[in-house]
Amino acid sequence: MSDVASSQPSIIARRIKEIRLAKGWSRQQLADELETTYLQIYRIEKGITEVSADALPGFADALGVPVASLYRESRAS
């Protein structure tokens, strides 16, 4: 995961948050699944930190979705 100077979360960050909320998970629950910190999940969802390509499979696995679903805007957006 790398720091970026972004004012808005990426599609991936928005999808991570959307899927997390749909599962009824807190940021801490997702962080626990990924063995990372609440702060890291917060930074990703706010667009402060970008998820690396290497980390995407872990997020997808933790959230129980295919990696490709993290790249698509939801129909509800």
PDB file of N, CA, C and O in Angstrom:
ATOM      1  N   MET A   1       0.843  -1.166   0.000  1.00  0.00           N
ATOM      2  CA  MET A   1       0.000   0.000   0.000  1.00  0.00           C
ATOM      3  C   MET A   1       0.889   1.231   0.000  1.00  0.00           C
ATOM      4  O   MET A   1       1.875   1.296   0.735  1.00  0.00           O
ATOM      5  N   SER A   2       0.543   2.191  -0.814  1.00  0.00           N
ATOM      6  CA  SER A   2       1.390   3.363  -0.939  1.00  0.00           C
ATOM      7  C   SER A   2       0.594   4.621  -0.656  1.00  0.00           C
ATOM      8  O   SER A   2      -0.614   4.676  -0.884  1.00  0.00           O
ATOM      9  N   ASP A   3       1.297   5.639  -0.152  1.00  0.00           N
ATOM     10  CA  ASP A   3       0.650   6.926   0.100  1.00  0.00           C
ATOM     11  C   ASP A   3       0.551   7.694  -1.198  1.00  0.00           C
ATOM     12  O   ASP A   3       1.477   7.692  -2.009  1.00  0.00           O
ATOM     13  N   VAL A   4      -0.578   8.348  -1.388  1.00  0.00           N
ATOM     14  CA  VAL A   4      -0.781   9.168  -2.569  1.00  0.00           C
ATOM     15  C   VAL A   4      -1.424  10.469  -2.142  1.00  0.00           C
ATOM     16  O   VAL A   4      -2.104  10.527  -1.118  1.00  0.00           O
ATOM     17  N   ALA A   5      -1.214  11.500  -2.915  1.00  0.00           N
ATOM     18  CA  ALA A   5      -1.849  12.780  -2.642  1.00  0.00           C
ATOM     19  C   ALA A   5      -3.147  12.825  -3.434  1.00  0.00           C
ATOM     20  O   ALA A   5      -3.174  13.327  -4.558  1.00  0.00           O
ATOM     21  N   SER A   6      -4.205  12.313  -2.862  1.00  0.00           N
ATOM     22  CA  SER A   6      -5.485  12.217  -3.539  1.00  0.00           C
ATOM     23  C   SER A   6      -6.547  12.906  -2.705  1.00  0.00           C
ATOM     24  O   SER A   6      -6.552  12.804  -1.479  1.00  0.00           O
ATOM     25  N   SER A   7      -7.443  13.607  -3.378  1.00  0.00           N
ATOM     26  CA  SER A   7      -8.500  14.283  -2.643  1.00  0.00           C
ATOM     27  C   SER A   7      -9.756  13.424  -2.557  1.00  0.00           C
ATOM     28  O   SER A   7     -10.622  13.678  -1.721  1.00  0.00           O
ATOM     29  N   GLN A   8      -9.861  12.418  -3.406  1.00  0.00           N
ATOM     30  CA  GLN A   8     -11.032  11.548  -3.399  1.00  0.00           C
ATOM     31  C   GLN A   8     -10.593  10.097  -3.464  1.00  0.00           C
ATOM     32  O   GLN A   8      -9.596   9.764  -4.104  1.00  0.00           O
ATOM     33  N   PRO A   9     -11.361   9.227  -2.786  1.00  0.00           N
ATOM     34  CA  PRO A   9     -11.029   7.797  -2.857  1.00  0.00           C
ATOM     35  C   PRO A   9     -11.188   7.263  -4.276  1.00  0.00           C
ATOM     36  O   PRO A   9     -12.037   7.732  -5.034  1.00  0.00           O
ATOM     37  N   SER A  10     -10.378   6.293  -4.621  1.00  0.00           N
ATOM     38  CA  SER A  10     -10.460   5.640  -5.925  1.00  0.00           C
ATOM     39  C   SER A  10     -11.705   4.746  -5.986  1.00  0.00           C
ATOM     40  O   SER A  10     -12.372   4.514  -4.977  1.00  0.00           O
ATOM     41  N   ILE A  11     -11.997   4.259  -7.179  1.00  0.00           N
ATOM     42  CA  ILE A  11     -13.097   3.305  -7.326  1.00  0.00           C
ATOM     43  C   ILE A  11     -12.862   2.115  -6.405  1.00  0.00           C
ATOM     44  O   ILE A  11     -13.794   1.640  -5.757  1.00  0.00           O
ATOM     45  N   ILE A  12     -11.638   1.634  -6.342  1.00  0.00           N
ATOM     46  CA  ILE A  12     -11.325   0.482  -5.508  1.00  0.00           C
ATOM     47  C   ILE A  12     -11.608   0.797  -4.040  1.00  0.00           C
ATOM     48  O   ILE A  12     -12.218  -0.012  -3.341  1.00  0.00           O
ATOM     49  N   ALA A  13     -11.177   1.951  -3.577  1.00  0.00           N
ATOM     50  CA  ALA A  13     -11.417   2.334  -2.182  1.00  0.00           C
ATOM     51  C   ALA A  13     -12.907   2.451  -1.893  1.00  0.00           C
ATOM     52  O   ALA A  13     -13.377   2.020  -0.840  1.00  0.00           O
ATOM     53  N   ARG A  14     -13.644   3.032  -2.826  1.00  0.00           N
ATOM     54  CA  ARG A  14     -15.098   3.154  -2.631  1.00  0.00           C
ATOM     55  C   ARG A  14     -15.765   1.793  -2.603  1.00  0.00           C
ATOM     56  O   ARG A  14     -16.682   1.561  -1.814  1.00  0.00           O
ATOM     57  N   ARG A  15     -15.304   0.884  -3.469  1.00  0.00           N
ATOM     58  CA  ARG A  15     -15.886  -0.463  -3.498  1.00  0.00           C
ATOM     59  C   ARG A  15     -15.551  -1.243  -2.223  1.00  0.00           C
ATOM     60  O   ARG A  15     -16.399  -1.968  -1.702  1.00  0.00           O
ATOM     61  N   ILE A  16     -14.335  -1.102  -1.723  1.00  0.00           N
ATOM     62  CA  ILE A  16     -13.967  -1.767  -0.474  1.00  0.00           C
ATOM     63  C   ILE A  16     -14.907  -1.313   0.639  1.00  0.00           C
ATOM     64  O   ILE A  16     -15.442  -2.132   1.386  1.00  0.00           O
ATOM     65  N   LYS A  17     -15.101  -0.009   0.738  1.00  0.00           N
ATOM     66  CA  LYS A  17     -15.989   0.524   1.775  1.00  0.00           C
ATOM     67  C   LYS A  17     -17.427   0.031   1.568  1.00  0.00           C
ATOM     68  O   LYS A  17     -18.088  -0.391   2.516  1.00  0.00           O
ATOM     69  N   GLU A  18     -17.893   0.089   0.345  1.00  0.00           N
ATOM     70  CA  GLU A  18     -19.264  -0.327   0.036  1.00  0.00           C
ATOM     71  C   GLU A  18     -19.498  -1.799   0.393  1.00  0.00           C
ATOM     72  O   GLU A  18     -20.508  -2.142   1.007  1.00  0.00           O
ATOM     73  N   ILE A  19     -18.573  -2.648   0.010  1.00  0.00           N
ATOM     74  CA  ILE A  19     -18.714  -4.074   0.293  1.00  0.00           C
ATOM     75  C   ILE A  19     -18.607  -4.325   1.795  1.00  0.00           C
ATOM     76  O   ILE A  19     -19.357  -5.127   2.353  1.00  0.00           O
ATOM     77  N   ARG A  20     -17.674  -3.637   2.441  1.00  0.00           N
ATOM     78  CA  ARG A  20     -17.523  -3.783   3.897  1.00  0.00           C
ATOM     79  C   ARG A  20     -18.822  -3.424   4.602  1.00  0.00           C
ATOM     80  O   ARG A  20     -19.280  -4.156   5.480  1.00  0.00           O
ATOM     81  N   LEU A  21     -19.415  -2.299   4.219  1.00  0.00           N
ATOM     82  CA  LEU A  21     -20.660  -1.862   4.850  1.00  0.00           C
ATOM     83  C   LEU A  21     -21.813  -2.821   4.547  1.00  0.00           C
ATOM     84  O   LEU A  21     -22.654  -3.074   5.410  1.00  0.00           O
ATOM     85  N   ALA A  22     -21.852  -3.355   3.321  1.00  0.00           N
ATOM     86  CA  ALA A  22     -22.905  -4.307   2.954  1.00  0.00           C
ATOM     87  C   ALA A  22     -22.817  -5.574   3.804  1.00  0.00           C
ATOM     88  O   ALA A  22     -23.829  -6.217   4.081  1.00  0.00           O
ATOM     89  N   LYS A  23     -21.597  -5.926   4.214  1.00  0.00           N
ATOM     90  CA  LYS A  23     -21.408  -7.091   5.076  1.00  0.00           C
ATOM     91  C   LYS A  23     -21.709  -6.760   6.535  1.00  0.00           C
ATOM     92  O   LYS A  23     -21.770  -7.655   7.378  1.00  0.00           O
ATOM     93  N   GLY A  24     -21.895  -5.476   6.830  1.00  0.00           N
ATOM     94  CA  GLY A  24     -22.146  -5.056   8.201  1.00  0.00           C
ATOM     95  C   GLY A  24     -20.900  -5.034   9.066  1.00  0.00           C
ATOM     96  O   GLY A  24     -20.976  -5.114  10.292  1.00  0.00           O
ATOM     97  N   TRP A  25     -19.739  -4.925   8.405  1.00  0.00           N
ATOM     98  CA  TRP A  25     -18.463  -4.933   9.120  1.00  0.00           C
ATOM     99  C   TRP A  25     -18.011  -3.528   9.463  1.00  0.00           C
ATOM    100  O   TRP A  25     -18.259  -2.575   8.725  1.00  0.00           O
ATOM    101  N   SER A  26     -17.345  -3.423  10.595  1.00  0.00           N
ATOM    102  CA  SER A  26     -16.660  -2.183  10.957  1.00  0.00           C
ATOM    103  C   SER A  26     -15.304  -2.168  10.252  1.00  0.00           C
ATOM    104  O   SER A  26     -14.864  -3.179   9.704  1.00  0.00           O
ATOM    105  N   ARG A  27     -14.663  -1.030  10.275  1.00  0.00           N
ATOM    106  CA  ARG A  27     -13.296  -0.973   9.728  1.00  0.00           C
ATOM    107  C   ARG A  27     -12.388  -1.910  10.509  1.00  0.00           C
ATOM    108  O   ARG A  27     -11.502  -2.549   9.941  1.00  0.00           O
ATOM    109  N   GLN A  28     -12.618  -1.988  11.823  1.00  0.00           N
ATOM    110  CA  GLN A  28     -11.780  -2.856  12.653  1.00  0.00           C
ATOM    111  C   GLN A  28     -11.942  -4.314  12.267  1.00  0.00           C
ATOM    112  O   GLN A  28     -10.963  -5.061  12.256  1.00  0.00           O
ATOM    113  N   GLN A  29     -13.158  -4.733  11.949  1.00  0.00           N
ATOM    114  CA  GLN A  29     -13.370  -6.129  11.539  1.00  0.00           C
ATOM    115  C   GLN A  29     -12.610  -6.444  10.257  1.00  0.00           C
ATOM    116  O   GLN A  29     -11.995  -7.505  10.144  1.00  0.00           O
ATOM    117  N   LEU A  30     -12.651  -5.518   9.280  1.00  0.00           N
ATOM    118  CA  LEU A  30     -11.899  -5.740   8.043  1.00  0.00           C
ATOM    119  C   LEU A  30     -10.401  -5.733   8.332  1.00  0.00           C
ATOM    120  O   LEU A  30      -9.658  -6.559   7.801  1.00  0.00           O
ATOM    121  N   ALA A  31      -9.967  -4.813   9.162  1.00  0.00           N
ATOM    122  CA  ALA A  31      -8.544  -4.759   9.524  1.00  0.00           C
ATOM    123  C   ALA A  31      -8.100  -6.068  10.166  1.00  0.00           C
ATOM    124  O   ALA A  31      -7.019  -6.574   9.864  1.00  0.00           O
ATOM    125  N   ASP A  32      -8.928  -6.614  11.047  1.00  0.00           N
ATOM    126  CA  ASP A  32      -8.595  -7.892  11.684  1.00  0.00           C
ATOM    127  C   ASP A  32      -8.478  -9.008  10.659  1.00  0.00           C
ATOM    128  O   ASP A  32      -7.564  -9.830  10.734  1.00  0.00           O
ATOM    129  N   GLU A  33      -9.401  -9.042   9.701  1.00  0.00           N
ATOM    130  CA  GLU A  33      -9.352 -10.058   8.640  1.00  0.00           C
ATOM    131  C   GLU A  33      -8.059  -9.953   7.838  1.00  0.00           C
ATOM    132  O   GLU A  33      -7.496 -10.966   7.424  1.00  0.00           O
ATOM    133  N   LEU A  34      -7.592  -8.735   7.620  1.00  0.00           N
ATOM    134  CA  LEU A  34      -6.400  -8.492   6.798  1.00  0.00           C
ATOM    135  C   LEU A  34      -5.114  -8.428   7.616  1.00  0.00           C
ATOM    136  O   LEU A  34      -4.026  -8.249   7.069  1.00  0.00           O
ATOM    137  N   GLU A  35      -5.253  -8.575   8.927  1.00  0.00           N
ATOM    138  CA  GLU A  35      -4.100  -8.463   9.830  1.00  0.00           C
ATOM    139  C   GLU A  35      -3.374  -7.135   9.629  1.00  0.00           C
ATOM    140  O   GLU A  35      -2.151  -7.081   9.497  1.00  0.00           O
ATOM    141  N   THR A  36      -4.170  -6.071   9.610  1.00  0.00           N
ATOM    142  CA  THR A  36      -3.640  -4.723   9.513  1.00  0.00           C
ATOM    143  C   THR A  36      -4.339  -3.877  10.575  1.00  0.00           C
ATOM    144  O   THR A  36      -4.951  -4.417  11.496  1.00  0.00           O
ATOM    145  N   THR A  37      -4.254  -2.580  10.450  1.00  0.00           N
ATOM    146  CA  THR A  37      -4.830  -1.710  11.470  1.00  0.00           C
ATOM    147  C   THR A  37      -6.084  -1.000  10.960  1.00  0.00           C
ATOM    148  O   THR A  37      -6.295  -0.839   9.758  1.00  0.00           O
ATOM    149  N   TYR A  38      -6.894  -0.587  11.912  1.00  0.00           N
ATOM    150  CA  TYR A  38      -8.065   0.237  11.618  1.00  0.00           C
ATOM    151  C   TYR A  38      -7.631   1.474  10.834  1.00  0.00           C
ATOM    152  O   TYR A  38      -8.276   1.862   9.861  1.00  0.00           O
ATOM    153  N   LEU A  39      -6.532   2.085  11.268  1.00  0.00           N
ATOM    154  CA  LEU A  39      -6.051   3.306  10.631  1.00  0.00           C
ATOM    155  C   LEU A  39      -5.724   3.074   9.157  1.00  0.00           C
ATOM    156  O   LEU A  39      -5.986   3.940   8.322  1.00  0.00           O
ATOM    157  N   GLN A  40      -5.162   1.926   8.835  1.00  0.00           N
ATOM    158  CA  GLN A  40      -4.836   1.632   7.442  1.00  0.00           C
ATOM    159  C   GLN A  40      -6.109   1.538   6.602  1.00  0.00           C
ATOM    160  O   GLN A  40      -6.153   2.054   5.486  1.00  0.00           O
ATOM    161  N   ILE A  41      -7.142   0.882   7.132  1.00  0.00           N
ATOM    162  CA  ILE A  41      -8.414   0.774   6.411  1.00  0.00           C
ATOM    163  C   ILE A  41      -9.035   2.161   6.258  1.00  0.00           C
ATOM    164  O   ILE A  41      -9.549   2.495   5.191  1.00  0.00           O
ATOM    165  N   TYR A  42      -8.992   2.954   7.300  1.00  0.00           N
ATOM    166  CA  TYR A  42      -9.499   4.325   7.251  1.00  0.00           C
ATOM    167  C   TYR A  42      -8.791   5.113   6.141  1.00  0.00           C
ATOM    168  O   TYR A  42      -9.436   5.776   5.329  1.00  0.00           O
ATOM    169  N   ARG A  43      -7.464   5.029   6.119  1.00  0.00           N
ATOM    170  CA  ARG A  43      -6.674   5.784   5.132  1.00  0.00           C
ATOM    171  C   ARG A  43      -7.001   5.349   3.705  1.00  0.00           C
ATOM    172  O   ARG A  43      -7.051   6.184   2.802  1.00  0.00           O
ATOM    173  N   ILE A  44      -7.223   4.066   3.497  1.00  0.00           N
ATOM    174  CA  ILE A  44      -7.590   3.555   2.171  1.00  0.00           C
ATOM    175  C   ILE A  44      -8.963   4.087   1.774  1.00  0.00           C
ATOM    176  O   ILE A  44      -9.130   4.625   0.679  1.00  0.00           O
ATOM    177  N   GLU A  45      -9.935   3.942   2.650  1.00  0.00           N
ATOM    178  CA  GLU A  45     -11.298   4.359   2.328  1.00  0.00           C
ATOM    179  C   GLU A  45     -11.427   5.865   2.130  1.00  0.00           C
ATOM    180  O   GLU A  45     -12.315   6.315   1.405  1.00  0.00           O
ATOM    181  N   LYS A  46     -10.568   6.640   2.753  1.00  0.00           N
ATOM    182  CA  LYS A  46     -10.602   8.096   2.593  1.00  0.00           C
ATOM    183  C   LYS A  46      -9.764   8.584   1.412  1.00  0.00           C
ATOM    184  O   LYS A  46      -9.772   9.776   1.105  1.00  0.00           O
ATOM    185  N   GLY A  47      -9.043   7.684   0.749  1.00  0.00           N
ATOM    186  CA  GLY A  47      -8.236   8.069  -0.401  1.00  0.00           C
ATOM    187  C   GLY A  47      -6.873   8.620  -0.043  1.00  0.00           C
ATOM    188  O   GLY A  47      -6.201   9.203  -0.893  1.00  0.00           O
ATOM    189  N   ILE A  48      -6.457   8.448   1.187  1.00  0.00           N
ATOM    190  CA  ILE A  48      -5.143   8.922   1.634  1.00  0.00           C
ATOM    191  C   ILE A  48      -4.061   7.945   1.202  1.00  0.00           C
ATOM    192  O   ILE A  48      -2.963   8.341   0.810  1.00  0.00           O
ATOM    193  N   THR A  49      -4.391   6.661   1.281  1.00  0.00           N
ATOM    194  CA  THR A  49      -3.487   5.579   0.886  1.00  0.00           C
ATOM    195  C   THR A  49      -4.163   4.761  -0.194  1.00  0.00           C
ATOM    196  O   THR A  49      -5.362   4.489  -0.127  1.00  0.00           O
ATOM    197  N   GLU A  50      -3.391   4.376  -1.179  1.00  0.00           N
ATOM    198  CA  GLU A  50      -3.925   3.559  -2.280  1.00  0.00           C
ATOM    199  C   GLU A  50      -3.577   2.100  -2.041  1.00  0.00           C
ATOM    200  O   GLU A  50      -2.501   1.785  -1.534  1.00  0.00           O
ATOM    201  N   VAL A  51      -4.482   1.220  -2.404  1.00  0.00           N
ATOM    202  CA  VAL A  51      -4.232  -0.218  -2.285  1.00  0.00           C
ATOM    203  C   VAL A  51      -3.335  -0.652  -3.440  1.00  0.00           C
ATOM    204  O   VAL A  51      -3.625  -0.359  -4.600  1.00  0.00           O
ATOM    205  N   SER A  52      -2.255  -1.344  -3.126  1.00  0.00           N
ATOM    206  CA  SER A  52      -1.366  -1.827  -4.188  1.00  0.00           C
ATOM    207  C   SER A  52      -2.014  -3.005  -4.900  1.00  0.00           C
ATOM    208  O   SER A  52      -2.889  -3.676  -4.353  1.00  0.00           O
ATOM    209  N   ALA A  53      -1.573  -3.244  -6.119  1.00  0.00           N
ATOM    210  CA  ALA A  53      -2.080  -4.376  -6.890  1.00  0.00           C
ATOM    211  C   ALA A  53      -1.801  -5.687  -6.164  1.00  0.00           C
ATOM    212  O   ALA A  53      -2.607  -6.615  -6.236  1.00  0.00           O
ATOM    213  N   ASP A  54      -0.678  -5.773  -5.472  1.00  0.00           N
ATOM    214  CA  ASP A  54      -0.331  -6.985  -4.732  1.00  0.00           C
ATOM    215  C   ASP A  54      -1.285  -7.253  -3.574  1.00  0.00           C
ATOM    216  O   ASP A  54      -1.488  -8.406  -3.194  1.00  0.00           O
ATOM    217  N   ALA A  55      -1.875  -6.196  -3.007  1.00  0.00           N
ATOM    218  CA  ALA A  55      -2.770  -6.344  -1.853  1.00  0.00           C
ATOM    219  C   ALA A  55      -4.218  -6.631  -2.251  1.00  0.00           C
ATOM    220  O   ALA A  55      -5.010  -7.070  -1.417  1.00  0.00           O
ATOM    221  N   LEU A  56      -4.571  -6.388  -3.512  1.00  0.00           N
ATOM    222  CA  LEU A  56      -5.967  -6.562  -3.937  1.00  0.00           C
ATOM    223  C   LEU A  56      -6.520  -7.964  -3.707  1.00  0.00           C
ATOM    224  O   LEU A  56      -7.647  -8.085  -3.229  1.00  0.00           O
ATOM    225  N   PRO A  57      -5.784  -9.031  -4.023  1.00  0.00           N
ATOM    226  CA  PRO A  57      -6.338 -10.358  -3.771  1.00  0.00           C
ATOM    227  C   PRO A  57      -6.673 -10.594  -2.295  1.00  0.00           C
ATOM    228  O   PRO A  57      -7.654 -11.269  -1.983  1.00  0.00           O
ATOM    229  N   GLY A  58      -5.877 -10.049  -1.402  1.00  0.00           N
ATOM    230  CA  GLY A  58      -6.151 -10.187   0.027  1.00  0.00           C
ATOM    231  C   GLY A  58      -7.439  -9.493   0.432  1.00  0.00           C
ATOM    232  O   GLY A  58      -8.224 -10.030   1.213  1.00  0.00           O
ATOM    233  N   PHE A  59      -7.653  -8.289  -0.107  1.00  0.00           N
ATOM    234  CA  PHE A  59      -8.894  -7.562   0.170  1.00  0.00           C
ATOM    235  C   PHE A  59     -10.085  -8.327  -0.383  1.00  0.00           C
ATOM    236  O   PHE A  59     -11.098  -8.492   0.297  1.00  0.00           O
ATOM    237  N   ALA A  60      -9.958  -8.791  -1.617  1.00  0.00           N
ATOM    238  CA  ALA A  60     -11.058  -9.532  -2.239  1.00  0.00           C
ATOM    239  C   ALA A  60     -11.382 -10.795  -1.443  1.00  0.00           C
ATOM    240  O   ALA A  60     -12.549 -11.104  -1.205  1.00  0.00           O
ATOM    241  N   ASP A  61     -10.357 -11.510  -1.040  1.00  0.00           N
ATOM    242  CA  ASP A  61     -10.555 -12.733  -0.273  1.00  0.00           C
ATOM    243  C   ASP A  61     -11.228 -12.428   1.070  1.00  0.00           C
ATOM    244  O   ASP A  61     -12.182 -13.102   1.457  1.00  0.00           O
ATOM    245  N   ALA A  62     -10.736 -11.428   1.764  1.00  0.00           N
ATOM    246  CA  ALA A  62     -11.307 -11.055   3.063  1.00  0.00           C
ATOM    247  C   ALA A  62     -12.770 -10.650   2.934  1.00  0.00           C
ATOM    248  O   ALA A  62     -13.589 -10.954   3.802  1.00  0.00           O
ATOM    249  N   LEU A  63     -13.089  -9.960   1.838  1.00  0.00           N
ATOM    250  CA  LEU A  63     -14.459  -9.493   1.622  1.00  0.00           C
ATOM    251  C   LEU A  63     -15.346 -10.534   0.948  1.00  0.00           C
ATOM    252  O   LEU A  63     -16.560 -10.352   0.859  1.00  0.00           O
ATOM    253  N   GLY A  64     -14.750 -11.617   0.475  1.00  0.00           N
ATOM    254  CA  GLY A  64     -15.510 -12.692  -0.156  1.00  0.00           C
ATOM    255  C   GLY A  64     -16.050 -12.334  -1.527  1.00  0.00           C
ATOM    256  O   GLY A  64     -17.155 -12.730  -1.896  1.00  0.00           O
ATOM    257  N   VAL A  65     -15.253 -11.576  -2.282  1.00  0.00           N
ATOM    258  CA  VAL A  65     -15.656 -11.167  -3.627  1.00  0.00           C
ATOM    259  C   VAL A  65     -14.517 -11.417  -4.607  1.00  0.00           C
ATOM    260  O   VAL A  65     -13.362 -11.532  -4.196  1.00  0.00           O
ATOM    261  N   PRO A  66     -14.830 -11.501  -5.905  1.00  0.00           N
ATOM    262  CA  PRO A  66     -13.748 -11.603  -6.900  1.00  0.00           C
ATOM    263  C   PRO A  66     -12.983 -10.275  -6.988  1.00  0.00           C
ATOM    264  O   PRO A  66     -13.554  -9.204  -6.780  1.00  0.00           O
ATOM    265  N   VAL A  67     -11.702 -10.364  -7.294  1.00  0.00           N
ATOM    266  CA  VAL A  67     -10.886  -9.154  -7.432  1.00  0.00           C
ATOM    267  C   VAL A  67     -11.525  -8.184  -8.425  1.00  0.00           C
ATOM    268  O   VAL A  67     -11.537  -6.976  -8.187  1.00  0.00           O
ATOM    269  N   ALA A  68     -12.050  -8.695  -9.524  1.00  0.00           N
ATOM    270  CA  ALA A  68     -12.637  -7.832 -10.556  1.00  0.00           C
ATOM    271  C   ALA A  68     -13.753  -6.956 -10.007  1.00  0.00           C
ATOM    272  O   ALA A  68     -13.977  -5.856 -10.514  1.00  0.00           O
ATOM    273  N   SER A  69     -14.450  -7.418  -8.993  1.00  0.00           N
ATOM    274  CA  SER A  69     -15.561  -6.618  -8.453  1.00  0.00           C
ATOM    275  C   SER A  69     -15.062  -5.364  -7.734  1.00  0.00           C
ATOM    276  O   SER A  69     -15.837  -4.436  -7.505  1.00  0.00           O
ATOM    277  N   LEU A  70     -13.791  -5.326  -7.381  1.00  0.00           N
ATOM    278  CA  LEU A  70     -13.231  -4.136  -6.732  1.00  0.00           C
ATOM    279  C   LEU A  70     -12.945  -3.017  -7.733  1.00  0.00           C
ATOM    280  O   LEU A  70     -12.731  -1.868  -7.347  1.00  0.00           O
ATOM    281  N   TYR A  71     -12.942  -3.360  -9.014  1.00  0.00           N
ATOM    282  CA  TYR A  71     -12.656  -2.380 -10.063  1.00  0.00           C
ATOM    283  C   TYR A  71     -13.908  -1.749 -10.655  1.00  0.00           C
ATOM    284  O   TYR A  71     -13.814  -0.773 -11.399  1.00  0.00           O
ATOM    285  N   ARG A  72     -15.063  -2.284 -10.340  1.00  0.00           N
ATOM    286  CA  ARG A  72     -16.306  -1.824 -10.957  1.00  0.00           C
ATOM    287  C   ARG A  72     -17.099  -0.951 -10.013  1.00  0.00           C
ATOM    288  O   ARG A  72     -17.221  -1.247  -8.825  1.00  0.00           O
ATOM    289  N   GLU A  73     -17.636   0.126 -10.552  1.00  0.00           N
ATOM    290  CA  GLU A  73     -18.592   0.929  -9.792  1.00  0.00           C
ATOM    291  C   GLU A  73     -19.808   0.076  -9.555  1.00  0.00           C
ATOM    292  O   GLU A  73     -20.187  -0.712 -10.422  1.00  0.00           O
ATOM    293  N   SER A  74     -20.424   0.209  -8.415  1.00  0.00           N
ATOM    294  CA  SER A  74     -21.635  -0.561  -8.143  1.00  0.00           C
ATOM    295  C   SER A  74     -22.795   0.045  -8.910  1.00  0.00           C
ATOM    296  O   SER A  74     -22.738   1.199  -9.334  1.00  0.00           O
ATOM    297  N   ARG A  75     -23.819  -0.721  -9.078  1.00  0.00           N
ATOM    298  CA  ARG A  75     -25.010  -0.233  -9.766  1.00  0.00           C
ATOM    299  C   ARG A  75     -25.742   0.790  -8.915  1.00  0.00           C
ATOM    300  O   ARG A  75     -26.488   1.617  -9.439  1.00  0.00           O
ATOM    301  N   ALA A  76     -25.534   0.738  -7.606  1.00  0.00           N
ATOM    302  CA  ALA A  76     -26.204   1.674  -6.691  1.00  0.00           C
ATOM    303  C   ALA A  76     -25.569   3.055  -6.721  1.00  0.00           C
ATOM    304  O   ALA A  76     -26.160   4.016  -6.227  1.00  0.00           O
ATOM    305  N   SER A  77     -24.358   3.171  -7.300  1.00  0.00           N
ATOM    306  CA  SER A  77     -23.651   4.467  -7.313  1.00  0.00           C
ATOM    307  C   SER A  77     -24.311   5.457  -8.231  1.00  0.00           C
ATOM    308  O   SER A  77     -23.844   6.589  -8.357  1.00  0.00           O
TER     309      SER A  77
END
